[in-house]
Amino acid sequence: MKAKRLIFTLLILLMTAAAASGFIVLYLLKPVSINSEAETQKIVISRGLSAKSIGVMLYEKKLIRSPLLFYAAARYSGTVIKAGVYQISPDMQYMEILKLLEKGKDAQIIVSIPEGLTISRIGALLEQKGVATAADFISASRDPLILEKYAIPSESAEGYLFPDTYYLQPDMSPSQAVSIMIENFFTKVKSIPALEDKTNTELFYVVRLASIVEREYRRADEAPLIASVFANRLRYNIGLYSCATIVYILTEIEGRDHPERITEKDTRIESPYNTYLYAGLPPSPISNPGLTALNAAADPPRTEYYYFRLIDETSGTHTFTKNFDDHKEAGLTLTAKKRAGN
């Protein structure tokens, strides 16, 4: 009698355990949310990423309840997951997610690069978008093979990464991303008549000047006048006195935050990029200019201006003067242009 009771008790326990396990599995198979309007998340799947790793990623982002069940479902269904960028909602079933990942839907990352960004800031943007790490992108921009291929007479592609909207792949190499931007640069400059038949050295001169104009002008209609000021000063070997070059030293070389104001102490920093200390253009571009700055630098208008100063922060209007006395009357505050991309 006792044996029968023991067997009965064991059966009850086994059935209870099985039922409990079933409830757990059913719970884990349920979507995280039952709200059809649940907020979707952008998921970047790189080439070669395993189903197990993807399951963990989805679990950590609270899009599924079990990475193990996701992996089992992927194996059972034989799903071939494709690299891409996906919008996944927490109300989706496992098989819905797997079907989406199998299609390779939206396998492009849209990246808009504003005028005036430096290589380091473009790299940070690409890292944020999931294209490549900033370090790898910066390294690729300094690749001697890429620089030689495009005949860029510098130690990096700074200045030649054209600001534009790009449709990139999440599994592309940093070198591919750099090359796409450089090729776009050379395509776009073909629209500038003044750059036709320029040698590589002459183009490099224009790009360096344009990179400064880009970081100085605030209104497109004033870019040519700013370029004319610099052209006049370069013609007579007068220092450019560009605040933009000081900002470049502070942020890109010294790694400081973007300043609101340039101090007199800043203008005395020892650097070949300091156009307050050294006449002529800096050794390399200080930003990646767009067509407005490139057009202005390629063919600056003839003026008698040697100075300019911001007079209206809101409208971005400058005053242009011929002599230092008039320049002093315009004010002595050195205002740094806001960081590119803001």
VEXLUMNU-608531 format. One record per residue (C-alpha): residue in three letters; x, y, z. Coordinates in Angstrom, 2 decimals. Example, Ala and Ser with C-alpha at 12.3 -4.5 7.8 and 13.67 -1.06 7.14 Angstrom:
# VEXLUMNU-608531
{ala, {12.30, -4.50, 7.80}}
{ser, {13.67, -1.06, 7.14}}
END
This chain:
# VEXLUMNU-608531
{met, {0.00, 0.00, 0.00}}
{lys, {2.83, 2.36, 0.89}}
{ala, {4.56, 1.52, -2.41}}
{lys, {1.44, 2.43, -4.38}}
{arg, {1.18, 5.74, -2.53}}
{leu, {4.84, 6.50, -3.25}}
{ile, {4.42, 5.71, -6.95}}
{phe, {1.26, 7.86, -7.08}}
{thr, {3.06, 10.73, -5.35}}
{leu, {6.01, 10.50, -7.77}}
{leu, {3.64, 10.53, -10.75}}
{ile, {1.90, 13.61, -9.38}}
{leu, {5.27, 15.34, -8.88}}
{leu, {6.45, 14.43, -12.40}}
{met, {3.21, 15.67, -13.94}}
{thr, {3.43, 18.87, -11.93}}
{ala, {7.05, 19.41, -13.00}}
{ala, {6.16, 18.75, -16.64}}
{ala, {3.24, 21.15, -16.44}}
{ala, {5.41, 23.77, -14.78}}
{ser, {8.11, 23.31, -17.43}}
{gly, {5.46, 23.63, -20.11}}
{phe, {4.17, 26.85, -18.61}}
{ile, {7.74, 28.20, -18.42}}
{val, {8.40, 27.34, -22.06}}
{leu, {5.08, 28.86, -23.10}}
{tyr, {5.93, 31.99, -21.13}}
{leu, {9.38, 32.23, -22.70}}
{leu, {7.89, 31.79, -26.18}}
{lys, {5.53, 34.72, -25.68}}
{pro, {6.50, 38.15, -27.09}}
{val, {7.95, 40.56, -24.56}}
{ser, {5.05, 42.92, -25.25}}
{ile, {1.48, 42.40, -26.46}}
{asn, {1.19, 46.04, -27.48}}
{ser, {1.11, 46.26, -31.28}}
{glu, {2.34, 49.85, -31.00}}
{ala, {5.38, 48.92, -28.91}}
{glu, {8.46, 50.96, -29.76}}
{thr, {10.77, 49.29, -32.27}}
{gln, {14.55, 49.25, -31.92}}
{lys, {17.19, 49.46, -34.61}}
{ile, {19.34, 46.34, -34.64}}
{val, {22.54, 46.13, -36.66}}
{ile, {23.49, 42.61, -37.71}}
{ser, {27.07, 42.38, -38.97}}
{arg, {28.21, 39.70, -41.37}}
{gly, {29.27, 36.50, -39.62}}
{leu, {27.41, 37.19, -36.37}}
{ser, {26.07, 33.87, -35.00}}
{ala, {22.44, 33.14, -34.17}}
{lys, {23.51, 32.56, -30.56}}
{ser, {25.13, 36.03, -30.37}}
{ile, {22.13, 37.63, -32.05}}
{gly, {19.84, 35.94, -29.51}}
{val, {21.87, 37.38, -26.66}}
{met, {21.77, 40.85, -28.28}}
{leu, {17.98, 40.70, -28.69}}
{tyr, {17.58, 39.48, -25.10}}
{glu, {19.76, 42.26, -23.71}}
{lys, {17.67, 44.82, -25.62}}
{lys, {14.51, 43.25, -24.12}}
{leu, {13.14, 42.21, -27.51}}
{ile, {12.86, 38.46, -26.67}}
{arg, {12.48, 36.46, -23.45}}
{ser, {15.05, 33.71, -24.10}}
{pro, {18.25, 33.74, -26.18}}
{leu, {18.35, 29.93, -25.90}}
{leu, {14.90, 29.49, -27.42}}
{phe, {15.78, 32.00, -30.17}}
{tyr, {18.88, 30.00, -31.01}}
{ala, {16.88, 26.73, -30.96}}
{ala, {14.24, 28.24, -33.26}}
{ala, {16.93, 29.45, -35.66}}
{arg, {18.54, 26.01, -35.76}}
{tyr, {15.21, 24.17, -36.10}}
{ser, {13.97, 26.44, -38.91}}
{gly, {17.30, 26.48, -40.73}}
{thr, {17.11, 30.26, -41.00}}
{val, {20.03, 31.91, -42.81}}
{ile, {20.43, 35.30, -41.13}}
{lys, {21.62, 38.12, -43.39}}
{ala, {23.63, 41.17, -42.40}}
{gly, {21.62, 44.34, -42.32}}
{val, {19.89, 46.98, -40.26}}
{tyr, {16.50, 45.96, -38.90}}
{gln, {13.64, 47.50, -36.95}}
{ile, {12.47, 44.90, -34.42}}
{ser, {9.51, 45.28, -32.07}}
{pro, {9.10, 43.56, -28.67}}
{asp, {5.64, 42.35, -29.78}}
{met, {7.14, 40.12, -32.51}}
{gln, {7.22, 36.30, -32.25}}
{tyr, {10.53, 34.42, -32.59}}
{met, {9.68, 33.18, -36.09}}
{glu, {8.59, 36.66, -37.17}}
{ile, {11.99, 37.99, -36.16}}
{leu, {13.80, 35.14, -37.90}}
{lys, {11.84, 35.66, -41.12}}
{leu, {12.73, 39.33, -41.04}}
{leu, {16.43, 38.59, -40.47}}
{glu, {16.37, 36.10, -43.35}}
{lys, {15.15, 38.72, -45.83}}
{gly, {18.08, 41.07, -45.32}}
{lys, {15.60, 43.93, -45.16}}
{asp, {16.90, 47.51, -44.90}}
{ala, {20.48, 46.35, -45.22}}
{gln, {21.74, 49.92, -45.43}}
{ile, {22.77, 52.47, -42.86}}
{ile, {21.95, 56.06, -43.78}}
{val, {24.61, 58.47, -42.54}}
{ser, {24.40, 62.23, -43.10}}
{ile, {27.74, 63.97, -42.66}}
{pro, {27.50, 67.77, -42.18}}
{glu, {30.01, 70.18, -43.71}}
{gly, {33.05, 70.96, -41.59}}
{leu, {33.41, 67.73, -39.62}}
{thr, {36.90, 66.39, -39.01}}
{ile, {37.89, 62.76, -39.59}}
{ser, {37.65, 62.02, -35.87}}
{arg, {34.09, 63.34, -35.68}}
{ile, {33.05, 61.47, -38.83}}
{gly, {34.51, 58.34, -37.25}}
{ala, {32.50, 58.93, -34.08}}
{leu, {29.34, 59.35, -36.17}}
{leu, {29.99, 56.11, -38.08}}
{glu, {30.61, 54.26, -34.82}}
{gln, {27.34, 55.58, -33.44}}
{lys, {25.56, 54.36, -36.60}}
{gly, {27.16, 50.91, -36.42}}
{val, {29.27, 51.14, -39.58}}
{ala, {32.76, 50.96, -38.06}}
{thr, {34.60, 51.93, -34.91}}
{ala, {35.98, 55.46, -34.85}}
{ala, {39.52, 54.13, -34.34}}
{asp, {39.31, 51.85, -37.38}}
{phe, {37.88, 54.60, -39.55}}
{ile, {40.61, 57.05, -38.52}}
{ser, {43.24, 54.38, -39.19}}
{ala, {41.79, 53.70, -42.65}}
{ser, {41.83, 57.43, -43.46}}
{arg, {45.58, 57.36, -42.85}}
{asp, {46.23, 54.24, -44.92}}
{pro, {49.17, 55.02, -47.26}}
{leu, {47.68, 52.75, -49.93}}
{ile, {44.44, 54.75, -50.01}}
{leu, {46.31, 58.07, -50.00}}
{glu, {48.51, 56.87, -52.86}}
{lys, {45.53, 55.54, -54.84}}
{tyr, {43.82, 58.94, -54.79}}
{ala, {47.04, 60.97, -55.00}}
{ile, {46.38, 62.81, -51.75}}
{pro, {49.64, 64.58, -50.75}}
{ser, {49.03, 64.36, -47.01}}
{glu, {49.24, 61.99, -44.06}}
{ser, {45.47, 61.51, -43.98}}
{ala, {42.37, 61.99, -46.11}}
{glu, {41.28, 64.99, -44.02}}
{gly, {39.63, 67.47, -46.37}}
{tyr, {38.80, 64.84, -48.99}}
{leu, {35.91, 63.11, -47.18}}
{phe, {33.02, 64.88, -48.85}}
{pro, {30.13, 65.87, -46.54}}
{asp, {27.00, 64.21, -47.90}}
{thr, {24.34, 61.60, -47.16}}
{tyr, {25.68, 58.08, -47.58}}
{tyr, {23.96, 54.70, -47.77}}
{leu, {26.46, 52.33, -46.19}}
{gln, {26.50, 48.63, -45.37}}
{pro, {26.91, 47.43, -41.77}}
{asp, {29.51, 44.85, -42.82}}
{met, {31.65, 47.10, -45.03}}
{ser, {35.25, 47.73, -44.11}}
{pro, {36.37, 51.14, -42.84}}
{ser, {38.58, 51.41, -45.94}}
{gln, {35.53, 51.02, -48.15}}
{ala, {33.73, 53.80, -46.30}}
{val, {36.74, 56.11, -46.64}}
{ser, {37.08, 55.32, -50.34}}
{ile, {33.39, 56.01, -51.02}}
{met, {33.69, 59.46, -49.44}}
{ile, {36.91, 60.30, -51.28}}
{glu, {35.47, 59.21, -54.62}}
{asn, {32.42, 61.36, -53.93}}
{phe, {34.75, 64.30, -53.27}}
{phe, {36.43, 63.95, -56.66}}
{thr, {33.07, 63.56, -58.37}}
{lys, {31.67, 66.70, -56.73}}
{val, {34.69, 68.94, -57.41}}
{lys, {34.25, 68.29, -61.14}}
{ser, {31.36, 70.75, -60.92}}
{ile, {33.78, 73.55, -59.94}}
{pro, {35.22, 75.13, -63.14}}
{ala, {38.13, 76.78, -61.29}}
{leu, {39.41, 73.36, -60.23}}
{glu, {39.60, 71.97, -63.74}}
{asp, {43.11, 70.79, -64.67}}
{lys, {44.49, 71.52, -61.19}}
{thr, {47.48, 69.42, -60.18}}
{asn, {47.28, 67.33, -57.01}}
{thr, {49.42, 69.92, -55.22}}
{glu, {47.27, 72.82, -56.42}}
{leu, {44.10, 71.01, -55.37}}
{phe, {45.61, 70.31, -51.95}}
{tyr, {46.23, 74.06, -51.58}}
{val, {42.58, 74.82, -52.37}}
{val, {41.30, 72.10, -50.03}}
{arg, {43.40, 73.46, -47.14}}
{leu, {42.04, 76.97, -47.73}}
{ala, {38.48, 75.67, -48.15}}
{ser, {38.73, 73.74, -44.89}}
{ile, {39.38, 77.01, -43.07}}
{val, {36.70, 78.94, -44.96}}
{glu, {34.25, 76.15, -44.08}}
{arg, {34.90, 76.62, -40.37}}
{glu, {34.76, 80.43, -40.55}}
{tyr, {31.72, 81.31, -42.65}}
{arg, {28.20, 81.22, -41.25}}
{arg, {26.28, 82.60, -44.22}}
{ala, {26.88, 81.04, -47.64}}
{asp, {26.86, 84.44, -49.35}}
{glu, {29.80, 85.55, -47.19}}
{ala, {32.02, 82.52, -47.89}}
{pro, {33.58, 84.12, -51.04}}
{leu, {34.37, 87.32, -49.13}}
{ile, {36.03, 85.37, -46.32}}
{ala, {38.03, 83.46, -48.94}}
{ser, {39.06, 86.78, -50.50}}
{val, {40.37, 88.03, -47.15}}
{phe, {42.51, 84.92, -46.75}}
{ala, {43.65, 85.10, -50.38}}
{asn, {44.79, 88.70, -49.89}}
{arg, {46.69, 87.82, -46.72}}
{leu, {48.30, 84.79, -48.35}}
{arg, {49.33, 86.91, -51.33}}
{tyr, {51.37, 89.18, -49.06}}
{asn, {52.48, 86.47, -46.61}}
{ile, {50.41, 87.88, -43.78}}
{gly, {49.21, 85.50, -41.07}}
{leu, {45.62, 84.33, -41.62}}
{tyr, {44.70, 84.87, -37.96}}
{ser, {41.97, 82.25, -38.24}}
{cys, {40.14, 81.28, -35.05}}
{ala, {39.19, 78.03, -36.78}}
{thr, {42.80, 76.87, -36.80}}
{ile, {43.05, 77.54, -33.06}}
{val, {39.89, 75.51, -32.45}}
{tyr, {41.45, 72.69, -34.50}}
{ile, {44.54, 72.73, -32.28}}
{leu, {42.48, 72.76, -29.08}}
{thr, {40.01, 70.03, -30.08}}
{glu, {41.84, 67.77, -32.54}}
{ile, {45.44, 68.02, -31.39}}
{glu, {45.06, 68.70, -27.66}}
{gly, {41.76, 66.83, -27.25}}
{arg, {39.93, 69.59, -25.42}}
{asp, {36.24, 70.48, -25.61}}
{his, {35.09, 72.92, -28.26}}
{pro, {35.61, 76.44, -26.84}}
{glu, {33.02, 79.20, -26.82}}
{arg, {35.72, 81.84, -27.01}}
{ile, {39.31, 81.98, -28.18}}
{thr, {41.64, 83.61, -25.66}}
{glu, {44.87, 85.50, -26.32}}
{lys, {46.70, 82.64, -24.60}}
{asp, {45.18, 80.22, -27.11}}
{thr, {46.55, 82.26, -30.00}}
{arg, {50.09, 81.78, -28.64}}
{ile, {49.98, 77.96, -28.68}}
{glu, {53.05, 76.62, -30.47}}
{ser, {51.81, 74.64, -33.46}}
{pro, {52.28, 74.73, -37.25}}
{tyr, {48.47, 74.96, -37.40}}
{asn, {48.50, 78.25, -35.47}}
{thr, {47.84, 80.88, -38.14}}
{tyr, {48.36, 83.61, -35.56}}
{leu, {52.00, 82.59, -35.24}}
{tyr, {52.77, 81.34, -38.74}}
{ala, {51.92, 82.87, -42.11}}
{gly, {50.54, 80.71, -44.90}}
{leu, {48.20, 77.75, -44.80}}
{pro, {48.42, 75.03, -42.15}}
{pro, {50.19, 71.76, -43.12}}
{ser, {46.91, 69.95, -43.86}}
{pro, {43.15, 70.64, -43.95}}
{ile, {41.41, 71.31, -40.64}}
{ser, {37.99, 70.02, -41.73}}
{asn, {36.14, 68.41, -44.60}}
{pro, {34.60, 71.26, -46.61}}
{gly, {31.46, 71.26, -48.73}}
{leu, {30.85, 72.82, -52.15}}
{thr, {30.19, 76.33, -50.81}}
{ala, {33.63, 76.58, -49.21}}
{leu, {35.37, 74.74, -52.07}}
{asn, {33.86, 77.07, -54.66}}
{ala, {34.87, 80.11, -52.61}}
{ala, {38.43, 78.89, -52.08}}
{ala, {38.88, 77.77, -55.68}}
{asp, {38.16, 81.23, -57.07}}
{pro, {38.06, 83.97, -54.41}}
{pro, {36.74, 87.32, -55.65}}
{arg, {39.14, 90.25, -55.89}}
{thr, {38.54, 92.58, -52.95}}
{glu, {40.54, 95.00, -50.83}}
{tyr, {39.53, 93.32, -47.58}}
{tyr, {42.15, 92.07, -45.15}}
{tyr, {40.00, 91.62, -42.07}}
{phe, {36.58, 90.28, -41.09}}
{arg, {34.75, 89.99, -37.81}}
{leu, {31.44, 88.55, -36.67}}
{ile, {28.99, 91.33, -35.80}}
{asp, {25.72, 89.42, -35.41}}
{glu, {25.75, 86.05, -33.67}}
{thr, {22.12, 85.32, -34.60}}
{ser, {22.31, 86.00, -38.34}}
{gly, {25.97, 85.01, -38.69}}
{thr, {26.79, 88.31, -40.39}}
{his, {30.40, 89.53, -40.58}}
{thr, {31.84, 92.95, -41.24}}
{phe, {34.71, 93.19, -43.73}}
{thr, {37.36, 95.90, -43.47}}
{lys, {40.46, 97.07, -45.35}}
{asn, {42.67, 98.22, -42.48}}
{phe, {43.41, 97.29, -38.89}}
{asp, {42.01, 100.49, -37.38}}
{asp, {38.58, 99.78, -38.83}}
{his, {38.94, 96.17, -37.76}}
{lys, {39.60, 97.22, -34.16}}
{glu, {36.55, 99.42, -34.17}}
{ala, {34.45, 96.38, -35.08}}
{gly, {35.38, 94.79, -31.74}}
{leu, {38.08, 92.62, -30.22}}
{thr, {36.15, 89.54, -29.10}}
{leu, {37.33, 86.30, -30.71}}
{thr, {34.25, 84.13, -31.09}}
{ala, {34.61, 80.51, -32.13}}
{lys, {32.13, 79.14, -34.66}}
{lys, {29.98, 76.41, -33.17}}
{arg, {31.20, 72.85, -33.58}}
{ala, {30.37, 71.45, -37.01}}
{gly, {27.26, 69.32, -36.99}}
{asn, {25.50, 71.34, -34.28}}
END
